[in-house]
Amino acid sequence: MAYKEKEITRLYYPIGEVAEMFEVNTSMIRFYEKEFSVLQPKKNAKGNRLFRPEDIEHLKVIFHLIKDKGYTLQGAKEYLKSNKNEIHEQQKIIDSLEKLKSFMVDLSA
């Protein structure tokens, strides 16, 4: 996938770190926040966006649909609305396969 797998352990992540995880600009993260209602990061007193692990999981799904599967923004929105439970199960499977692949590559090295 197009994003770096990073262990999600903290409660909140600033937008810069989230953008780094997905190897995109912060402007793309802000754009997806406006386009997809499932993304609702908290904002601190300064107005900085703080993403929860759930937001990062939603971003993984969005990036998978748009970047890997080739959905349009409208198509991804409709898919998210109609397949909420199925999407998260699929993402868990994809995440576990990515971790397994990473482990196998490390093992062979």
Backbone bond lengths (Angstrom), bond angles and torsions (degrees), N, CA, C in turn:
res aa  C-N    CA-C-N  psi(-1)  N-CA   C-N-CA  omega(-1)  CA-C   N-CA-C  phi
1 M - - - 1.440 - - 1.515 109.73 -
2 A 1.309 115.31 171.46 1.448 120.21 -172.48 1.520 113.48 -84.36
3 Y 1.297 118.52 -2.63 1.453 119.45 -176.75 1.521 110.13 -117.40
4 K 1.325 114.80 152.47 1.456 120.41 178.12 1.509 108.94 -76.39
5 E 1.303 116.24 136.07 1.465 120.01 177.34 1.517 107.92 -80.73
6 K 1.319 116.10 120.89 1.449 121.49 -179.13 1.514 107.28 -129.43
7 E 1.288 116.53 134.86 1.463 120.77 -179.56 1.527 109.61 -64.57
8 I 1.319 115.97 125.87 1.456 121.10 -178.27 1.521 107.88 -90.59
9 T 1.335 116.39 108.10 1.455 119.85 -176.40 1.525 112.87 -128.30
10 R 1.312 118.20 -19.50 1.455 120.10 -177.32 1.523 111.02 -91.75
11 L 1.324 115.85 166.11 1.460 120.29 178.94 1.526 112.27 -78.38
12 Y 1.324 117.03 -37.22 1.459 121.18 -177.89 1.522 110.42 -137.81
13 Y 1.339 115.28 145.67 1.455 122.08 177.62 1.526 108.61 -127.37
14 P 1.339 118.00 133.54 1.463 119.75 176.39 1.534 110.02 -69.59
15 I 1.303 115.79 159.43 1.456 121.13 -174.81 1.530 111.99 -61.32
16 G 1.325 117.72 -31.85 1.464 120.64 178.63 1.524 112.17 -62.70
17 E 1.320 116.80 -42.53 1.463 120.71 178.77 1.523 111.25 -68.79
18 V 1.317 116.30 -37.14 1.463 119.95 178.74 1.529 109.47 -65.45
19 A 1.317 116.78 -44.05 1.462 120.99 178.02 1.523 110.78 -61.17
20 E 1.316 116.32 -38.28 1.469 120.98 178.04 1.528 111.21 -65.91
21 M 1.336 116.89 -39.17 1.466 120.50 177.89 1.518 111.60 -58.59
22 F 1.321 116.04 -39.60 1.460 121.34 -176.40 1.522 113.10 -96.16
23 E 1.322 116.29 0.21 1.465 123.36 179.16 1.531 111.79 55.48
24 V 1.335 115.49 48.22 1.461 122.22 176.89 1.524 108.64 -134.52
25 N 1.317 115.75 172.82 1.467 120.85 175.83 1.521 109.95 -78.20
26 T 1.309 115.75 156.44 1.464 119.95 177.54 1.523 110.89 -62.90
27 S 1.331 117.03 -28.39 1.461 120.02 180.00 1.527 111.04 -63.63
28 M 1.323 118.13 -33.53 1.458 120.44 177.99 1.525 110.71 -68.94
29 I 1.318 117.18 -38.07 1.464 120.63 177.60 1.531 109.21 -64.10
30 R 1.333 117.00 -43.55 1.469 120.72 178.27 1.532 110.64 -63.88
31 F 1.339 117.04 -39.11 1.461 121.01 178.43 1.524 110.76 -62.17
32 Y 1.330 117.11 -46.46 1.461 120.14 179.07 1.526 111.13 -65.05
33 E 1.324 116.32 -32.36 1.464 119.59 176.76 1.530 110.55 -61.84
34 K 1.328 116.61 -40.39 1.462 120.57 178.83 1.528 111.61 -70.93
35 E 1.314 117.13 -36.51 1.456 121.48 -174.83 1.530 113.57 -79.03
36 F 1.325 117.81 -34.78 1.459 121.53 -174.18 1.521 110.12 -112.43
37 S 1.313 115.97 119.30 1.463 120.83 -176.05 1.534 112.69 -70.58
38 V 1.331 117.75 -17.58 1.468 119.16 179.21 1.522 111.58 -70.82
39 L 1.314 117.44 -20.63 1.467 121.42 178.00 1.518 109.03 -88.13
40 Q 1.314 115.89 111.34 1.452 120.30 178.49 1.522 109.70 -138.76
41 P 1.345 116.47 75.77 1.466 118.08 179.35 1.521 111.13 -67.47
42 K 1.308 115.07 152.34 1.462 120.86 175.42 1.524 108.03 -74.62
43 K 1.310 116.12 155.71 1.465 120.27 175.44 1.519 108.11 -123.82
44 N 1.337 115.05 136.77 1.466 118.98 178.52 1.528 109.34 -83.19
45 A 1.321 116.70 -174.13 1.463 121.72 -176.69 1.530 112.16 -60.76
46 K 1.316 117.14 -31.03 1.462 121.43 178.65 1.526 112.37 -79.51
47 G 1.326 116.70 -13.78 1.461 120.39 -177.88 1.518 113.49 95.38
48 N 1.328 117.18 5.93 1.461 120.81 177.84 1.524 110.06 -71.86
49 R 1.320 115.87 138.28 1.450 120.77 179.68 1.523 110.52 -78.54
50 L 1.321 115.32 134.06 1.457 122.00 177.29 1.524 107.78 -123.99
51 F 1.319 115.83 114.12 1.456 121.88 -175.21 1.520 111.13 -91.94
52 R 1.323 116.31 131.67 1.459 122.73 175.91 1.527 108.90 -84.56
53 P 1.322 118.25 163.58 1.466 119.95 176.85 1.533 112.60 -56.43
54 E 1.341 118.34 -32.78 1.469 120.44 177.62 1.521 110.96 -64.41
55 D 1.339 116.50 -37.91 1.461 120.51 178.33 1.523 110.49 -65.14
56 I 1.317 116.02 -38.61 1.460 120.14 179.37 1.526 110.03 -67.12
57 E 1.327 117.25 -38.18 1.463 120.40 176.26 1.523 110.60 -63.39
58 H 1.338 116.65 -40.95 1.463 119.98 177.12 1.532 110.35 -63.23
59 L 1.320 116.57 -40.65 1.468 119.81 177.89 1.526 111.30 -63.21
60 K 1.321 117.38 -38.60 1.464 120.27 177.26 1.516 110.65 -58.80
61 V 1.326 115.86 -44.25 1.461 120.37 179.58 1.521 110.26 -63.94
62 I 1.327 116.90 -45.13 1.456 121.09 -179.53 1.521 110.91 -61.86
63 F 1.323 116.91 -46.14 1.464 120.16 179.00 1.524 111.17 -63.69
64 H 1.320 117.06 -38.14 1.466 120.24 178.54 1.528 110.50 -62.69
65 L 1.321 116.48 -45.31 1.461 119.76 -178.88 1.529 111.89 -66.15
66 I 1.329 116.41 -42.92 1.461 119.77 -174.53 1.525 111.94 -81.56
67 K 1.315 116.84 -49.26 1.467 120.03 -174.27 1.530 112.87 -80.67
68 D 1.331 117.07 -45.27 1.461 120.11 -174.11 1.529 112.83 -85.94
69 K 1.322 116.32 -44.01 1.460 119.90 -176.41 1.522 113.30 -91.64
70 G 1.330 118.09 -13.27 1.452 121.58 175.43 1.519 115.68 79.60
71 Y 1.318 117.60 23.27 1.457 120.91 177.35 1.526 110.22 -70.20
72 T 1.328 115.78 150.51 1.459 120.23 169.86 1.531 107.38 -79.27
73 L 1.319 117.00 170.05 1.468 119.57 178.54 1.526 110.48 -60.30
74 Q 1.329 116.52 -45.65 1.457 119.97 -179.83 1.524 110.80 -64.88
75 G 1.322 117.02 -40.77 1.461 120.68 178.46 1.520 111.87 -63.69
76 A 1.330 116.52 -39.64 1.471 120.59 178.69 1.526 110.36 -66.70
77 K 1.328 117.27 -39.53 1.466 120.69 178.08 1.525 110.53 -61.30
78 E 1.328 116.26 -46.57 1.460 120.64 -179.24 1.527 111.05 -65.09
79 Y 1.322 116.66 -40.34 1.461 120.84 179.40 1.527 110.27 -64.09
80 L 1.329 116.89 -41.73 1.462 120.74 178.32 1.524 111.50 -62.73
81 K 1.327 117.25 -40.09 1.459 120.80 -179.89 1.523 111.85 -66.69
82 S 1.325 116.87 -41.58 1.457 119.78 -172.74 1.530 113.72 -86.06
83 N 1.319 118.87 -19.23 1.468 121.79 -174.68 1.513 112.84 -130.16
84 K 1.305 118.53 47.48 1.468 121.64 -174.72 1.523 113.42 -56.78
85 N 1.327 118.29 -53.51 1.466 121.19 -175.95 1.517 111.73 -69.62
86 E 1.307 116.54 -41.89 1.458 121.41 -177.90 1.524 111.77 -62.23
87 I 1.307 117.08 -38.17 1.464 121.87 -177.67 1.516 111.03 -63.25
88 H 1.323 117.44 -44.68 1.461 120.15 -177.48 1.527 111.01 -68.34
89 E 1.314 117.54 -35.12 1.467 120.22 175.90 1.520 110.44 -65.33
90 Q 1.334 116.51 -43.74 1.457 120.60 178.16 1.525 111.08 -62.45
91 Q 1.324 116.86 -39.66 1.463 120.25 -179.71 1.520 111.15 -66.25
92 K 1.323 117.56 -37.17 1.463 120.53 176.69 1.519 110.45 -62.57
93 I 1.325 116.58 -41.08 1.462 120.81 178.48 1.519 110.29 -64.98
94 I 1.323 117.09 -44.20 1.460 121.32 179.39 1.522 110.25 -61.81
95 D 1.331 117.22 -43.45 1.466 121.29 179.19 1.523 111.31 -61.26
96 S 1.325 116.45 -43.95 1.461 118.91 -179.38 1.532 111.02 -67.17
97 L 1.322 117.61 -36.82 1.465 120.50 177.02 1.526 111.45 -66.93
98 E 1.329 116.76 -37.87 1.467 120.36 177.07 1.525 110.87 -63.77
99 K 1.321 116.83 -41.55 1.464 120.95 178.31 1.524 110.47 -65.04
100 L 1.324 116.67 -40.45 1.457 121.22 178.28 1.523 110.53 -64.23
101 K 1.320 116.30 -42.56 1.467 120.56 178.32 1.528 110.43 -61.90
102 S 1.330 116.49 -44.20 1.458 121.36 178.77 1.523 110.54 -61.56
103 F 1.318 117.22 -42.51 1.458 121.85 178.71 1.535 110.69 -62.79
104 M 1.318 116.36 -43.00 1.465 120.20 -178.70 1.528 110.83 -65.91
105 V 1.334 117.05 -39.39 1.454 120.44 177.96 1.524 110.28 -64.91
106 D 1.322 117.07 -42.76 1.460 121.03 177.52 1.517 111.15 -63.91
107 L 1.316 116.49 -38.56 1.446 121.67 -179.50 1.532 111.51 -65.96
108 S 1.325 116.02 -39.76 1.456 118.91 -178.98 1.522 112.62 -73.88
109 A 1.339 117.09 -20.65 1.473 120.92 -178.56 1.491 112.89 -82.57
